[in-house]
Amino acid sequence: MYEILAPAGNRECALAAVDAGADAIYLGYAAFSARAGAENFDLTALEEVVSYAHLFGVKVYVAMNTLVKDGELEEFLSSLVAVHNAGADAILLQDIFLGKYIHERYPGIVLHLSTQAGANNVPGALLAKQCGFSRVVLAREASLQEIKAVSAVIETEVFVQGALCTCLSGQCYLSSFAGGNSGNRGRCKQPCRKKYFYDDAAGGEFSYALSLSDLSVGERAKDLAAAGVYSFKIEGRMRRPEYVAAAVRYCRKIFAGGNAERELSDLKRTYNRGNYTKGLAFGQDKRLLSPLVQGHIGEKVGVLKVVNGKYYVESAFRPAKGDGFKILRQGKEVGGGTFLSSDKRGFFLASRARLRGGDGVFLTTDTALGARLLSVHRRYPLDVEVMAAANAPLAARGGGVERRSEFLLQPAKNSPLTAAELKDSFEKTDGMPFDVRVQVSLQGPCFAPKSLLNAFRRDFFAAVWKERTKNRNTRYEYTPASFPFPAPMPKEKPKKLAVIGTDFTGIQADIYIFKPENYEDCDAYQFACGAGERFLYLPAFMSDGELKIVKENIGSFDGVYAEGTYGVLCAEKWGKKLFAGTGCNLTNACAVAAVAACGGYYALSKELNFAEQKPLAGENAFVLSAGDIKVMDLLYCPFGKKCSSCERRKFYTLTDEAGRKFPVRRYLAAGGCRFELYNCAPLCAPQDFANVLIDLSALPMPAAKGVAENYADREKLKKILPLSTAGHSRESVL
């Protein structure tokens, strides 16, 4: 068994997905959706779509997968209960600890853990299961081996089609710190789709250096099915209905077997960025990066010729008015084109750009295809038996419904009803998506006015609709929430300093959080530091194989600093103290209470301002106050895996078109390189209400030592970090 899961950014996309044969759709609620730019749904629109989908046995999952601030908890929880009561089959959440609270309070609400939670290993899956989730949407970076291991623990959902985030989902803060619009809050401005350059040997020229091609695993979806994946997810809540229909049809064809070339062609014409990549589940391929083209390039339909000063394309494709084209030269977009006229061998284009012979011509808008894709409408097969007899009510039975008219059929004097007339009447569905097969039982001559027949038919079909789309969810009444909360930090107690870094020479702290440069090298776990607690830094993404190596080397550490929530179970299993890092995205009292109950320390979200952090700052709370700000985790090679010519530097620099420079740290794990992108300006935001966390991962040693010594002195910090930022300490993210 498997499920093809389609996106629905609006009503039209939802209907297109159902009509194209999706097994389930996912959509966003008007509030708390990780795609705030999509149209999303209010309760009335949601109920309408749920009814249509449920008629055909299609499930509806509602994404409420943004980070929820403390002041939003009541609205969020009441909205979630309302969404469930409206008939949603499951609700997607990012906050795993908030999910635990919801499951305990409303056990009938089905919860799926969003990819925003970054689930990627067995401990993460087990924690999700303990917290009441029935499914995890795996990180796009998970390998086939990891997918198989997690699928043995819990039901899994995996992306097989659509856009790829360059950063591990839930760990991207570039949009947040670049402009105050948080991807974790559904408002990503996609700075990864802008132009940059790396200072590597091949760098120096601006390109879409952070942009990835769109994902399309194609036939390899069968390998995912063999690994135990249940739900095959199509990304695209910002895409058009034509794309949704084409993607569903393509996925359906893959599983049905046979040649899917036509369906792939249709898909490319509706949306295609970078000619598709198989993604990271099967290892980084040559098409993963899309540095030359940003946006939809469609499908190549020919090569341009310049004939008597006109642009001509020799092609078997015959365009129509309204079709659109992009022109590429050596892989880069140089202009667009519109259709002028056709002849037997091809067609002529008009373009404002100066084009050249040999330019590639790509079809990006195919009006005939769009009409064809959206012309298919699903119908529910309905067998109806109509029974008519004089001096008796008209009766109809079908779809689990039986109705009798309030009026009696009269004995016919002149023009009795015929079986053909009754059959013809009940084959009219009044716009309802029924494929009706009518059987008539007529006993003797009888009669009724057409107005009464039509009204009875409409009432009967309305009753069938209601029965077939009945909301079978357990209904809950929402009551205001309350959360146990850890005691605040005593004013007389000195605050602790925790330092993240790779080198602690000359640095004094209460807690040292060590980041190895190679997680697979046992010797790399050795480091020198002062007298204080020693924690091992666990990145947000760690495979089960990596965790086995970490377990072998954890003995000399007092605890683990985990950027992913999977660290909760790792710390418990290894008998170590937990430090829940900023990557756990703790933004509300519910999540903080759950983590605090595990013991150890926790860091509050770096996307909250001081006013939002202060009420959450218990005795063991830390706030990132100075040093580096990690804004991305890249689990692929941004240099195209050209290992033979790679410089293998520890640090690189990424520069944007405004001249801002972003440090990039390289480290090793799972036999390959991973990268951390840091903000162009370090953090300078001393605070006095919580323990202090500083990150020295990318700062050179003199500056790092200075920050560690003067973390509480704003003026001295500004001298050490002249190009610093206050981050979100004053202004929270949207």
C-alpha positions as MATLAB code, in Angstrom:
seq = 'MYEILAPAGNRECALAAVDAGADAIYLGYAAFSARAGAENFDLTALEEVVSYAHLFGVKVYVAMNTLVKDGELEEFLSSLVAVHNAGADAILLQDIFLGKYIHERYPGIVLHLSTQAGANNVPGALLAKQCGFSRVVLAREASLQEIKAVSAVIETEVFVQGALCTCLSGQCYLSSFAGGNSGNRGRCKQPCRKKYFYDDAAGGEFSYALSLSDLSVGERAKDLAAAGVYSFKIEGRMRRPEYVAAAVRYCRKIFAGGNAERELSDLKRTYNRGNYTKGLAFGQDKRLLSPLVQGHIGEKVGVLKVVNGKYYVESAFRPAKGDGFKILRQGKEVGGGTFLSSDKRGFFLASRARLRGGDGVFLTTDTALGARLLSVHRRYPLDVEVMAAANAPLAARGGGVERRSEFLLQPAKNSPLTAAELKDSFEKTDGMPFDVRVQVSLQGPCFAPKSLLNAFRRDFFAAVWKERTKNRNTRYEYTPASFPFPAPMPKEKPKKLAVIGTDFTGIQADIYIFKPENYEDCDAYQFACGAGERFLYLPAFMSDGELKIVKENIGSFDGVYAEGTYGVLCAEKWGKKLFAGTGCNLTNACAVAAVAACGGYYALSKELNFAEQKPLAGENAFVLSAGDIKVMDLLYCPFGKKCSSCERRKFYTLTDEAGRKFPVRRYLAAGGCRFELYNCAPLCAPQDFANVLIDLSALPMPAAKGVAENYADREKLKKILPLSTAGHSRESVL';
ca = [
       0.000    0.000    0.000;
       1.127    3.518   -0.749;
      -0.256    7.033   -0.969;
       0.293    9.766   -3.561;
       0.053   13.039   -1.655;
      -0.552   16.248   -3.617;
      -0.288   19.949   -2.683;
      -3.289   22.271   -2.631;
      -2.433   25.941   -2.325;
      -6.013   26.906   -3.149;
      -9.404   25.412   -3.999;
      -8.598   24.979   -7.698;
      -5.421   23.050   -6.907;
      -7.276   20.861   -4.408;
      -9.900   19.912   -6.980;
      -7.216   19.348   -9.636;
      -5.343   16.994   -7.309;
      -8.427   14.948   -6.464;
      -9.544   14.816  -10.100;
      -6.072   13.712  -11.221;
      -6.155   10.717   -8.890;
      -4.330   11.771   -5.704;
      -4.851    9.562   -2.650;
      -4.451   12.504   -0.288;
      -3.950   16.245   -0.418;
      -2.317   18.660    1.988;
      -3.190   22.294    2.393;
      -2.572   25.195    4.738;
      -4.928   26.672    7.268;
      -5.390   30.445    7.097;
      -3.109   30.840   10.126;
       0.029   28.943   11.182;
       0.902   27.515    7.745;
       4.525   27.218    6.607;
       3.436   28.611    3.221;
       1.915   31.933    4.257;
       2.172   33.077    0.625;
      -0.290   30.431   -0.535;
      -3.998   31.302   -0.551;
      -4.655   28.764    2.229;
      -8.096   27.935    3.622;
     -10.521   29.215    6.225;
     -12.913   26.809    7.955;
     -15.702   27.224    5.399;
     -13.396   26.583    2.434;
     -11.758   23.706    4.310;
     -15.077   21.968    4.955;
     -16.016   22.291    1.273;
     -12.759   20.742    0.082;
     -12.871   18.021    2.752;
     -16.346   17.018    1.565;
     -15.281   16.813   -2.088;
     -12.124   14.850   -1.244;
     -13.850   12.469    1.153;
     -16.486   11.616   -1.472;
     -13.688    9.885   -3.386;
     -11.904    8.487   -0.348;
      -9.152   11.112   -0.605;
      -7.661   12.206    2.723;
      -7.039   15.835    3.641;
      -4.043   16.826    5.755;
      -3.828   20.377    7.096;
      -0.472   22.064    7.623;
      -0.258   24.133   10.798;
       3.491   23.724   10.825;
       4.923   27.049   11.858;
       6.670   27.850   15.107;
       4.117   29.083   17.638;
       5.026   31.869   20.029;
       3.875   31.866   23.614;
       1.301   34.599   23.069;
      -0.206   32.627   20.179;
      -0.738   29.305   21.972;
      -4.408   29.804   22.776;
      -5.288   30.881   19.244;
      -3.231   28.038   17.791;
      -4.774   25.311   19.940;
      -8.333   26.523   19.453;
      -7.737   26.764   15.692;
      -6.264   23.272   15.626;
      -9.318   21.813   17.368;
     -11.581   23.658   14.919;
      -9.615   22.279   11.945;
      -9.948   18.747   13.310;
     -13.666   19.253   13.913;
     -13.996   20.423   10.285;
     -12.971   16.945    9.137;
      -9.194   17.080    8.636;
      -7.699   13.582    8.528;
      -4.405   14.725   10.070;
      -2.637   17.914   11.089;
       1.036   18.628   10.383;
       3.080   20.213   13.166;
       6.668   21.404   13.410;
       6.810   21.612   17.207;
       7.187   18.029   18.428;
       6.719   18.986   22.093;
       3.552   20.951   21.382;
       2.376   17.826   19.570;
       2.929   15.788   22.726;
       0.661   18.124   24.684;
      -2.023   18.013   21.958;
      -1.950   14.216   21.799;
      -2.347   13.889   25.556;
      -5.264   16.305   25.588;
      -6.960   15.335   22.310;
      -5.933   11.740   21.542;
      -8.328   11.479   18.588;
      -6.480   14.148   16.586;
      -4.068   12.514   14.141;
      -0.681   14.265   14.058;
       2.009   14.147   11.394;
       5.460   15.570   12.149;
       6.328   18.126    9.474;
       9.593   18.069    7.543;
      10.208   21.394    9.335;
      11.037   19.276   12.387;
      14.002   17.780   10.496;
      13.336   14.134   11.454;
      16.108   12.030    9.935;
      17.070    9.164   12.231;
      15.639    6.412   14.421;
      15.885    8.308   17.770;
      13.992   11.195   16.178;
      11.328    8.806   14.894;
      11.002    7.116   18.283;
      10.603   10.474   20.005;
       7.903   11.454   17.495;
       6.087    8.213   18.250;
       6.369    8.789   22.005;
       4.939   12.284   21.522;
       1.866   10.902   19.764;
       2.707   11.382   16.093;
       1.552    8.646   13.728;
       3.769    9.723   10.825;
       6.970   11.669   10.168;
       7.694   13.640    7.035;
      11.365   12.841    6.609;
      14.045   15.411    5.912;
      14.791   15.671    2.192;
      18.426   14.946    3.017;
      17.781   11.487    4.474;
      19.524    8.675    2.579;
      17.736    5.566    1.353;
      19.331    3.582    4.186;
      18.081    6.064    6.798;
      14.633    6.130    5.203;
      14.436    2.350    5.477;
      15.495    2.380    9.131;
      12.952    5.049   10.116;
      10.181    3.390    8.077;
      10.595    0.303   10.254;
       9.761    2.433   13.314;
       6.941    4.719   12.154;
       4.911    5.505    9.050;
       6.937    7.744    6.730;
       6.204   10.395    4.152;
       8.935   11.350    1.662;
       9.183   14.119   -0.928;
       9.448   12.778   -4.479;
       8.636   15.851   -6.576;
       9.006   19.626   -6.347;
      11.258   22.350   -5.034;
      14.200   21.625   -2.735;
      15.259   23.853    0.133;
      19.012   24.360    0.132;
      19.077   24.152    3.937;
      17.886   21.375    6.210;
      14.246   22.305    6.865;
      13.620   23.977   10.201;
      17.251   25.109   10.432;
      17.172   27.974    7.912;
      17.366   31.438    9.416;
      18.777   33.337    6.419;
      15.466   34.966    5.505;
      14.870   35.664    9.173;
      18.141   37.502    9.818;
      18.337   39.059    6.361;
      14.939   40.724    6.532;
      12.916   39.643    9.543;
      10.773   37.176    7.585;
      11.133   33.723    9.053;
      10.881   30.516    7.073;
       9.971   28.807   10.345;
       6.996   31.153   10.500;
       5.907   30.558    6.893;
       7.256   33.806    5.454;
      10.488   32.816    3.738;
      11.605   35.398    1.157;
      13.869   32.825   -0.528;
      17.246   34.572   -0.271;
      18.713   31.234   -1.396;
      17.369   32.009   -4.888;
      19.504   35.181   -5.146;
      22.969   35.507   -6.680;
      26.193   34.875   -4.729;
      29.710   33.646   -5.281;
      32.075   31.449   -3.265;
      35.740   32.324   -2.833;
      36.866   28.852   -3.927;
      39.262   28.285   -6.826;
      36.403   28.251   -9.361;
      34.519   31.145   -7.762;
      34.478   34.868   -8.379;
      31.473   35.040  -10.709;
      27.955   35.632   -9.459;
      25.506   32.780   -9.922;
      22.585   31.179   -8.109;
      25.127   29.509   -5.869;
      22.628   28.403   -3.205;
      19.816   27.403   -5.550;
      18.965   23.742   -6.088;
      17.150   22.125   -8.984;
      13.671   20.773   -8.494;
      13.308   17.214   -7.261;
      11.870   14.405   -9.363;
      12.838   10.904   -8.256;
      10.919    9.235  -11.098;
      11.326    5.464  -11.246;
      13.337    5.500   -8.024;
      10.093    6.035   -6.159;
       9.801    2.252   -6.375;
      13.047    1.947   -4.384;
      11.519    4.184   -1.732;
       8.433    1.991   -1.651;
      10.648   -1.069   -1.203;
      12.322    0.745    1.717;
       8.956    1.006    3.455;
       7.801    4.526    2.545;
       4.021    4.854    2.665;
       3.315    8.407    1.448;
       4.921    9.944   -1.653;
       4.737   13.692   -1.378;
       4.620   16.290   -4.140;
       5.843   19.742   -3.095;
       4.107   22.779   -4.558;
       1.512   24.684   -2.541;
       2.597   27.794   -4.454;
       2.189   26.136   -7.867;
      -0.681   26.243  -10.369;
      -3.448   23.606  -10.773;
      -1.912   22.404  -14.064;
       1.314   21.513  -12.280;
      -0.532   19.692   -9.511;
      -2.498   17.615  -12.012;
       0.600   16.816  -14.100;
       2.649   15.812  -11.046;
      -0.070   13.497   -9.728;
      -0.523   11.861  -13.141;
       3.246   11.363  -13.458;
       3.564    9.751  -10.023;
       0.532    7.588  -10.700;
       2.057    6.424  -13.989;
       5.346    5.537  -12.300;
       3.618    3.174   -9.903;
       1.281    1.794  -12.545;
       4.251    0.829  -14.736;
       4.764    1.492  -18.408;
       6.384    4.368  -20.247;
       5.955    7.700  -18.429;
       7.708    9.915  -21.020;
       4.539   11.776  -21.970;
       3.654   12.428  -18.327;
       7.213   13.662  -17.672;
       6.967   15.977  -20.662;
       3.691   17.366  -19.329;
       5.306   17.892  -15.936;
       8.287   19.764  -17.373;
       6.001   22.109  -19.254;
       4.044   22.997  -16.142;
       7.117   23.622  -13.946;
      10.742   22.629  -14.182;
      13.691   24.247  -12.422;
      17.044   22.850  -13.516;
      15.865   19.753  -15.426;
      15.333   17.872  -12.163;
      17.531   16.047   -9.707;
      17.001   12.729   -7.958;
      17.829   14.531   -4.711;
      20.004   13.357   -1.835;
      18.273   10.100   -0.907;
      20.320    8.379   -3.603;
      23.497   10.472   -3.294;
      24.246   13.897   -4.733;
      23.913   13.867   -8.530;
      25.226   16.281  -11.157;
      21.889   18.043  -11.479;
      21.416   18.907   -7.802;
      22.831   22.417   -8.171;
      21.061   24.956  -10.381;
      23.501   27.892  -10.476;
      22.705   29.104  -14.001;
      18.921   29.206  -14.092;
      16.409   30.401  -11.522;
      12.754   29.661  -12.066;
      10.714   27.695  -14.562;
      12.511   26.694  -17.792;
       9.921   24.258  -19.127;
      10.826   21.701  -21.776;
      13.177   22.144  -24.707;
      11.279   22.075  -28.007;
      13.940   23.186  -30.463;
      16.940   25.299  -31.435;
      16.653   28.850  -32.692;
      17.557   29.877  -36.232;
      17.723   33.416  -37.578;
      16.016   33.416  -41.000;
      15.828   36.741  -42.883;
      16.029   38.600  -39.621;
      13.267   36.541  -38.023;
      13.493   34.027  -35.208;
      12.516   30.553  -36.382;
      12.361   27.232  -34.550;
      12.329   23.960  -36.458;
      10.216   21.693  -34.262;
       7.492   19.056  -34.250;
       5.674   21.112  -31.628;
       2.891   23.389  -32.897;
       2.283   26.323  -30.559;
      -0.973   28.184  -30.054;
      -1.793   31.736  -29.123;
      -0.882   32.316  -25.469;
       2.018   29.850  -25.376;
       5.212   31.173  -23.790;
       8.906   30.379  -24.225;
      12.263   30.955  -22.537;
      15.484   31.169  -24.469;
      18.662   29.707  -22.971;
      22.224   30.186  -24.150;
      24.897   27.928  -22.661;
      22.498   27.097  -19.873;
      21.661   30.705  -18.967;
      18.401   32.492  -19.633;
      18.799   35.311  -22.178;
      15.201   36.218  -22.868;
      11.651   35.157  -23.490;
       9.576   34.591  -26.590;
       5.973   34.660  -27.782;
       4.392   32.708  -30.623;
       3.858   34.461  -33.969;
       3.008   31.869  -36.611;
       3.622   28.284  -37.764;
       4.491   26.465  -40.934;
       4.875   22.782  -41.780;
       8.347   22.499  -40.233;
       8.207   24.772  -37.222;
       7.196   28.187  -35.936;
       8.288   31.838  -35.624;
       8.860   33.684  -32.350;
       8.890   37.307  -31.312;
      11.297   38.436  -28.597;
      12.468   41.731  -27.126;
      15.868   40.155  -26.442;
      18.632   39.946  -29.044;
      18.763   36.222  -29.760;
      21.301   34.134  -31.664;
      21.198   31.087  -33.833;
      21.817   28.009  -31.711;
      19.974   29.329  -28.652;
      17.832   26.702  -26.942;
      14.067   27.260  -27.067;
      12.087   26.013  -24.050;
       8.302   25.873  -23.798;
       7.139   27.286  -20.454;
       3.420   27.839  -21.086;
       1.476   25.269  -23.095;
      -2.143   26.430  -23.212;
      -3.439   23.264  -24.875;
      -1.752   21.112  -22.234;
      -3.221   23.187  -19.427;
      -6.714   22.786  -20.839;
      -6.211   19.038  -21.283;
      -4.879   18.504  -17.756;
      -7.796   20.344  -16.164;
     -10.494   18.854  -18.377;
     -10.627   15.568  -16.446;
     -13.169   15.526  -13.636;
     -13.606   12.679  -11.216;
     -17.026   11.071  -10.769;
     -18.295    8.960   -7.899;
     -19.957    5.739   -9.187;
     -23.478    5.604   -7.808;
     -26.020    2.853   -8.383;
     -29.547    4.159   -7.827;
     -32.743    2.146   -7.668;
     -35.949    4.139   -8.251;
     -39.298    2.588   -7.232;
     -42.612    4.036   -8.385;
     -46.206    2.872   -7.910;
     -49.568    4.600   -7.847;
     -50.882    5.690   -4.433;
     -47.408    5.218   -2.933;
     -44.450    7.537   -2.253;
     -41.717    7.753   -4.857;
     -38.686    5.894   -3.438;
     -34.981    5.985   -4.258;
     -32.143    3.940   -2.837;
     -28.370    4.140   -3.352;
     -25.079    5.242   -1.822;
     -26.168    4.056    1.608;
     -29.276    6.264    1.518;
     -32.954    5.431    1.114;
     -35.558    8.170    0.712;
     -39.332    8.236    0.231;
     -41.201   11.271   -1.045;
     -43.680   13.158    1.097;
     -46.096   13.139   -1.824;
     -47.927   10.126   -3.268;
     -47.759    9.200   -6.923;
     -51.203    9.554   -8.464;
     -52.895    7.021  -10.761;
     -52.274    8.174  -14.328;
     -55.273    9.181  -16.433;
     -53.616   10.310  -19.670;
     -49.760   10.410  -19.711;
     -48.274    7.986  -17.195;
     -44.622    8.172  -16.177;
     -42.393    5.813  -18.090;
     -39.321    4.000  -16.852;
     -37.300    5.928  -19.435;
     -38.524    9.263  -18.057;
     -37.663    8.306  -14.491;
     -34.255    7.020  -15.585;
     -33.600   10.228  -17.510;
     -34.625   12.332  -14.513;
     -32.327   10.542  -12.052;
     -29.373   10.591  -14.447;
     -29.309   14.367  -13.953;
     -27.054   15.040  -10.966;
     -27.613   18.804  -10.632;
     -23.887   19.495  -10.799;
     -22.908   16.889   -8.226;
     -19.929   14.700   -9.226;
     -21.884   11.438   -9.467;
     -21.654    8.867  -12.239;
     -25.182    7.515  -11.897;
     -26.444    4.151  -13.091;
     -30.211    4.042  -12.669;
     -32.479    1.023  -12.345;
     -36.246    1.689  -12.349;
     -38.966   -0.467  -10.832;
     -42.330    0.797  -12.139;
     -45.565   -0.853  -10.990;
     -48.598    0.232  -12.969;
     -49.430    3.617  -14.524;
     -48.694    6.528  -12.210;
     -47.992   10.245  -12.413;
     -46.344   13.191  -10.610;
     -45.533   16.723  -11.788;
     -41.948   17.230  -12.970;
     -41.410   19.898  -10.332;
     -42.040   17.339   -7.573;
     -39.850   14.720   -9.271;
     -36.977   17.173   -9.661;
     -37.245   18.408   -6.078;
     -37.243   14.826   -4.758;
     -34.233   13.946   -6.910;
     -32.282   16.956   -5.639;
     -33.102   16.092   -2.027;
     -32.069   12.485   -2.603;
     -28.698   13.378   -4.140;
     -28.084   15.929   -1.364;
     -28.693   13.150    1.174;
     -26.289   10.838   -0.670;
     -23.647   13.599   -0.687;
     -24.103   14.168    3.039;
     -23.825   10.456    3.790;
     -20.774    9.834    1.602;
     -18.929   12.903    2.958;
     -19.958   12.558    6.605;
     -17.418   13.939    9.079;
     -16.452   10.957   11.210;
     -13.895   12.722   13.405;
     -14.361   12.677   17.169;
     -15.573   16.149   18.027;
     -13.737   18.081   20.745;
     -14.600   21.195   22.692;
     -11.621   23.457   23.231;
     -10.863   24.688   26.726;
      -8.064   27.135   27.610;
      -4.658   25.562   28.133;
      -2.255   25.725   31.048;
       1.344   24.563   31.185;
       3.640   23.598   34.057;
       6.664   25.829   33.977;
      10.135   25.598   35.532;
      11.073   27.993   38.289;
      12.701   31.239   37.097;
      16.381   31.842   37.618;
      17.116   33.176   41.138;
      18.370   36.757   40.945;
      21.186   36.096   43.380;
      22.503   33.122   41.422;
      25.405   33.886   39.037;
      24.669   33.262   35.398;
      26.458   30.537   33.503;
      28.426   31.005   30.300;
      28.251   28.351   27.590;
      30.599   28.561   24.603;
      30.229   26.760   21.256;
      33.435   26.301   19.323;
      36.229   24.153   17.942;
      39.140   25.742   19.838;
      38.922   26.924   23.456;
      42.531   28.077   23.890;
      42.596   30.806   26.529;
      38.804   30.775   26.916;
      37.172   30.406   30.336;
      33.549   29.205   30.522;
      31.158   27.174   32.648;
      30.153   24.954   29.741;
      32.250   24.057   26.690;
      30.313   22.825   23.651;
      32.780   21.155   21.331;
      32.271   20.817   17.570;
      34.521   18.132   16.028;
      35.850   18.757   12.549;
      35.346   15.087   11.679;
      32.623   13.115   13.424;
      33.993    9.819   12.080;
      37.528   10.296   13.402;
      37.868    9.124   16.999;
      40.902   11.335   17.575;
      38.889   14.405   16.544;
      36.856   14.210   19.775;
      39.873   15.179   21.866;
      40.151   18.860   22.852;
      41.530   21.058   25.585;
      39.455   23.404   27.725;
      39.283   24.935   31.193;
      37.490   23.563   34.235;
      33.860   23.340   33.230;
      31.234   20.964   31.893;
      32.026   19.390   28.517;
      29.256   18.913   25.960;
      29.479   17.409   22.498;
      27.773   19.365   19.727;
      25.301   17.233   17.744;
      24.188   18.818   14.441;
      20.508   18.892   13.527;
      21.099   16.089   11.015;
      22.846   12.911   12.086;
      22.461    9.475   10.567;
      22.125    6.404   12.745;
      25.588    5.308   11.588;
      27.083    8.596   12.760;
      25.310    8.290   16.101;
      26.941    4.896   16.656;
      30.370    6.504   16.247;
      29.375    9.375   18.529;
      28.235    6.891   21.174;
      31.681    5.264   21.113;
      33.318    8.644   21.793;
      30.871   10.212   24.223;
      32.499    8.805   27.352;
      34.626   11.849   28.242;
      31.730   14.287   27.795;
      29.263   15.354   30.459;
      26.425   15.809   28.000;
      25.238   16.485   24.466;
      24.258   19.814   22.958;
      21.660   18.815   20.369;
      20.455   21.026   17.527;
      17.774   18.409   16.722;
      15.127   17.060   19.063;
      16.410   13.515   18.479;
      19.062   14.431   21.054;
      16.477   14.029   23.823;
      16.480   10.240   23.423;
      20.202   10.072   22.689;
      21.043   11.815   25.967;
      18.651    9.548   27.856;
      19.974    6.368   26.245;
      23.624    7.327   26.716;
      23.121    8.486   30.317;
      24.277   12.010   29.520;
      23.005   15.458   30.358;
      20.885   17.168   27.686;
      21.432   20.662   26.371;
      18.646   21.395   23.857;
      20.206   23.825   21.392;
      18.825   26.783   19.472;
      18.045   24.433   16.584;
      15.310   22.826   18.689;
      13.399   26.082   18.098;
      11.819   26.460   21.538;
       9.337   29.326   21.202;
       6.580   28.688   23.759;
       5.937   27.543   27.320;
       4.549   24.186   26.238;
       7.762   23.216   24.430;
       9.984   24.669   27.142;
       8.127   22.776   29.873;
       8.544   19.481   27.995;
      12.280   19.994   27.505;
      12.832   21.272   31.035;
      11.213   18.092   32.335;
      14.057   16.122   30.714;
      16.544   17.849   33.005;
      19.658   19.614   31.815;
      19.800   22.888   29.904;
      17.920   24.448   27.023;
      18.485   27.359   24.644;
      15.588   29.531   23.541;
      14.873   30.227   19.889;
      17.149   32.867   18.370;
      14.145   34.191   16.448;
      12.454   35.527   19.592;
      13.137   39.009   20.916;
      14.185   39.593   24.503;
      10.622   40.437   25.585;
       9.444   37.073   24.213;
      12.393   35.142   25.644;
      12.266   36.550   29.154;
       9.040   34.785   30.324;
      10.484   31.479   29.080;
      13.812   31.830   30.875;
      13.850   29.308   33.682;
      16.864   28.514   35.822;
      18.494   26.361   33.147;
      17.622   28.563   30.155;
      20.271   30.010   27.850;
      19.967   32.786   25.275;
      22.325   33.222   22.332;
      23.751   36.655   23.085;
      26.997   37.085   21.169;
      29.259   35.638   18.508;
      28.332   33.802   15.338;
      24.777   33.214   14.102;
      24.395   29.999   12.154;
      21.744   30.569    9.473;
      21.972   27.380    7.385;
      23.008   23.729    7.478;
      23.990   22.477    4.011;
      24.131   18.706    3.682;
      25.391   18.692    0.110;
      28.562   19.869   -1.587;
      28.037   23.391   -2.957;
      31.039   22.876   -5.255;
      29.493   19.978   -7.156;
      31.499   17.177   -5.465;
      34.599   17.881   -7.546;
      36.690   16.192   -4.885;
      39.840   15.746   -6.984;
      40.277   19.509   -7.385;
      38.781   20.618   -4.079;
      40.843   22.833   -1.764;
      39.271   21.192    1.309;
      39.492   24.390    3.327;
      37.949   24.679    6.780;
      36.364   27.993    5.886;
      35.038   29.647    2.742;
      33.244   32.925    2.136;
      29.951   33.427    0.318;
      29.422   36.957   -1.023;
      26.082   38.425   -2.118;
      25.436   41.167   -4.682;
      25.427   43.800   -1.931;
      28.979   42.796   -1.004;
      28.004   41.150    2.278;
      30.240   38.242    3.226;
      28.901   35.103    4.880;
      31.398   32.686    6.520;
      30.990   29.039    5.512;
      32.428   26.329    7.764;
      33.208   22.860    6.386;
      33.285   19.732    8.545;
      33.161   15.979    7.933;
      30.448   13.450    8.718;
      29.246   10.194    7.150;
      32.301   10.090    4.934;
      31.526   13.407    3.270;
      31.627   17.152    3.700;
      28.923   19.232    5.306;
      28.736   22.985    5.543;
      27.443   25.609    7.956;
      26.548   29.081    6.694;
      26.870   31.955    9.172;
      25.340   35.398    9.118;
      27.351   38.176    7.480;
      27.332   40.083   10.785;
      28.021   38.423   14.173;
      25.709   38.924   17.130;
      26.144   41.609   19.770;
      23.137   41.495   22.131;
      24.068   41.195   25.816;
      21.132   40.368   28.106;
      20.664   40.090   31.862;
      17.774   37.649   32.368;
      19.170   34.249   31.377;
      22.320   32.198   31.152;
      24.542   33.245   28.274;
      25.296   31.240   25.128;
      27.925   32.448   22.679;
      28.952   30.833   19.407;
      32.598   31.140   18.338;
      32.471   28.606   15.487;
      33.495   30.966   12.689;
      35.304   33.793   14.513;
      39.103   33.993   14.300;
      40.817   33.272   17.610;
      41.712   36.811   18.740;
      38.126   37.971   18.239;
      36.708   34.763   19.712;
      38.712   35.164   22.879;
      37.673   38.811   23.145;
      33.996   37.943   22.790;
      34.278   35.252   25.482;
      35.908   37.718   27.885;
      33.539   40.641   27.215;
      30.213   38.991   26.346;
      28.330   41.124   28.904;
      29.831   44.486   27.865;
      28.075   45.915   24.804;
      30.578   48.706   24.186;
      33.602   46.414   24.292;
      31.814   43.868   22.119;
      31.102   46.485   19.483;
      34.803   47.309   19.320;
      35.663   43.626   18.876;
      32.778   43.114   16.417;
      32.400   46.465   14.613;
      30.079   45.025   11.917;
      27.798   43.276   14.386;
      24.000   43.045   14.641;
      21.545   42.975   17.525;
      19.739   40.164   15.713;
      16.156   39.727   16.886;
      16.839   40.942   20.410;
      14.672   44.026   19.847;
      12.478   43.111   16.891;
      11.006   39.648   16.626;
      10.378   37.928   13.328;
       7.057   37.965   11.531;
];
